[in-house]
Amino acid sequence: MKGRRPLGRRFGWLWTAYAVSAYGSGLGFGALPLIAVLALDASPAEVSALSAVGPAVGALIALPLAPWVEFRRKRPVMIAMDLTRFAAMVTIPVAYAFGLLGFVQMLVVSAVVAAARIAFNASSGAYLKALVRPDDLLVANARFESTNWSSIAVGPPLGGAAIGLFGPVVTVVADALSYLLSALCLTAIGDGEEAPQRPVPRPAGAGALLDGWRHILTHPVLRALYLNNMLVGGLIMATEPLLAVLLLRQLGFPAWQYGLAFAVPCLGGLIGSRLAGPVVARYGRHRVFRTIGTLRAVWLIGLAFVRPGIVGLVTVMAVELAIIINMSLYTPVLATYRLEHTPRHLVARTLSAWSIGQQVSIAVLTALAGLLADATSPRTALTAAGLLILATPLLLLREDLMAAHEPEPSRSHS
């Protein structure tokens, strides 16, 4: 096993930019729904709409951006998306300070930030593919994944404490400033990026918008991974508001225990992301997709059996830890495979299509889970999500397709 591999100064600045914005987002995790409740006295339906409708609208906004992103230098696009997110987020504390903050503004900000995030991530993936050697893609993606989970572990508890001390908008200020700092880090990378080459014939119209989906859906392995990831991610995210109602309202967990239940398991992301390279090197990617992809799904049903007190707290933490370890191992392997099997002139549109599908899936499944919880109970909706997700590994059982597209095992380690 090799030691920590240097990936160069430019990757260092890219990783720093990612870390700064990730930790800012960690501090601001759940800030918009919290402000809606504390500052605007929003109803449960409005809070659900903020969590579901905003990102869904953002996905629609991002759709026509994909061809625009594809054929431009990616670093300036990333900087522009960071500045867009900064400008959108900073309107919230300004409006709050003047007593002008309203629910419609919150929806607009949520949608703009979601659209900019999709465009940023698409640009970032394309830029990463051009920045590092193919053998280093898994290393780079594993480092991003590790940073993501560590920011979620550290950010929300600190953000909750900051809100308690300084008020509901302080973490939004921190999140906004993190995008500004990220833009500065990207600026420090310097020039040297080649202009993308347009294929012949020149893409235009609706065809250019749909090229990302066309690539995914005509590639047998990417198609299976895409559908599986939409369902798994959507069902897992759909449980978050349900679990909040169950733990905080029905089971009487204090807020600090609720935060602890989600922050501590995120440390499992450091474990899973570190294992990605060695596991791929030993077993191959098709086995990671099949086995770890299945293990992501089997634990969610455990949330339906949460009880009051310390046993319930430990149950939530154990379930979340198991899910996160497997997700953080699976995700960088998936991200690397996706980049390796996407032509360079399609990377941004493919990543945009992937993110848009994920956002829409989360929005739809969150809304459906909320309706089921209103009609029955949060525990019933959690049970339904846990049972449905058990069917998702069926999409990963086509070993012939996995083996047919399996490259030589990676020798890189994060």
Order of alpha helices (4+ residues) and beta strands (2+ residues): alpha-alpha-alpha-alpha-alpha-alpha-alpha-alpha-alpha-alpha-alpha-alpha-alpha-alpha-alpha-alpha
